[in-house]
Amino acid sequence: MITMIDADAKGVNDRVREFKEVCDARQMKFRYPDEAVAIVVPKRNIETWIHYLNGNSVNEQETYSKLDRERGCRTAVDNLIKICNSEAVKSDTPPALTAACDEYKQRIMPLRNLLP
């Protein structure tokens, strides 16, 4: 399972902590270390990543405009797959995107390796 929430003006760790606090308040286990539950937090929002994945430079404080059509992110999705499947991300990759790729590699990829 992959869950996503924009960081907005908060930090990535702040948003992850919020998930944990909600689980704690409901007396639920947050997530087990080897559980295939990834939390990805675009900072500032998902448009930051789309803008970057479409070949533009970004910073995680600026707000980027939404796409006119949702299907306009296909190239960005293809580039996201390439980045997350690569051995190392480029130095200009937004830190929150790097963290999301790490979550994917640590929590989701091991599950894919179990499939026939």
ZAGU-583593 format. One line per field, with one value per residue (C-alpha): residue in three letters; x, y, z. Coordinates in steps of 0.25 Angstrom, whole numbers, always signed. Example, Ala and Ser with C-alpha at 12.3 -4.5 7.8 and 13.67 -1.06 7.14 Angstrom:
BEGIN
aa (ALA,SER)
x (+49,+55)
y (-18,-4)
z (+31,+29)
***
This chain:
BEGIN
aa (MET,ILE,THR,MET,ILE,ASP,ALA,ASP,ALA,LYS,GLY,VAL,ASN,ASP,ARG,VAL,ARG,GLU,PHE,LYS,GLU,VAL,CYS,ASP,ALA,ARG,GLN,MET,LYS,PHE,ARG,TYR,PRO,ASP,GLU,ALA,VAL,ALA,ILE,VAL,VAL,PRO,LYS,ARG,ASN,ILE,GLU,THR,TRP,ILE,HIS,TYR,LEU,ASN,GLY,ASN,SER,VAL,ASN,GLU,GLN,GLU,THR,TYR,SER,LYS,LEU,ASP,ARG,GLU,ARG,GLY,CYS,ARG,THR,ALA,VAL,ASP,ASN,LEU,ILE,LYS,ILE,CYS,ASN,SER,GLU,ALA,VAL,LYS,SER,ASP,THR,PRO,PRO,ALA,LEU,THR,ALA,ALA,CYS,ASP,GLU,TYR,LYS,GLN,ARG,ILE,MET,PRO,LEU,ARG,ASN,LEU,LEU,PRO)
x (+0,+5,-1,+2,-1,+5,+15,+9,+17,+21,+33,+32,+35,+24,+14,+19,+18,+4,+0,+7,-1,-14,-11,-7,-19,-27,-19,-14,+0,+6,+13,+23,+37,+36,+21,+19,+13,+20,+17,+21,+20,+22,+28,+21,+11,+10,+11,+26,+29,+22,+29,+42,+39,+35,+50,+49,+57,+49,+50,+41,+36,+30,+15,+15,+2,-7,-8,-19,-22,-19,-14,-3,+5,+9,+23,+25,+20,+30,+41,+37,+38,+52,+57,+52,+57,+71,+83,+85,+76,+82,+87,+76,+65,+56,+59,+44,+44,+57,+51,+39,+48,+55,+41,+37,+51,+50,+35,+29,+40,+43,+28,+30,+41,+32,+23,+25)
y (+0,+14,+26,+40,+54,+67,+73,+87,+96,+85,+76,+61,+56,+64,+58,+44,+47,+51,+38,+31,+40,+36,+21,+23,+30,+19,+9,+3,-1,+9,+0,-12,-10,-21,-17,-13,+1,+13,+27,+38,+52,+62,+75,+85,+77,+67,+78,+81,+66,+67,+80,+74,+60,+68,+74,+87,+91,+93,+96,+91,+104,+109,+106,+100,+101,+89,+82,+85,+71,+59,+51,+61,+55,+42,+47,+50,+36,+30,+38,+35,+20,+22,+30,+21,+9,+15,+12,+26,+39,+51,+62,+72,+62,+69,+62,+58,+51,+44,+40,+34,+26,+21,+17,+10,+2,-2,-5,-8,-14,-26,-30,-29,-39,-49,-49,-61)
z (+0,-3,+4,+0,+6,+2,+12,+9,+18,+28,+27,+22,+36,+42,+33,+35,+50,+48,+42,+54,+64,+57,+58,+73,+76,+70,+77,+64,+60,+52,+42,+44,+40,+28,+25,+10,+14,+8,+12,+2,+5,-7,-2,-4,-12,-23,-34,-29,-33,-46,-50,-47,-54,-66,-67,-59,-47,-34,-20,-9,-4,-17,-21,-35,-43,-46,-59,-68,-70,-60,-72,-74,-64,-72,-75,-61,-56,-66,-61,-47,-49,-56,-44,-33,-41,-42,-33,-29,-31,-37,-28,-32,-28,-18,-4,-2,-15,-12,+2,-6,-15,-3,+3,-10,-10,+4,+6,-8,-16,-7,-9,-24,-23,-17,-29,-39)
***
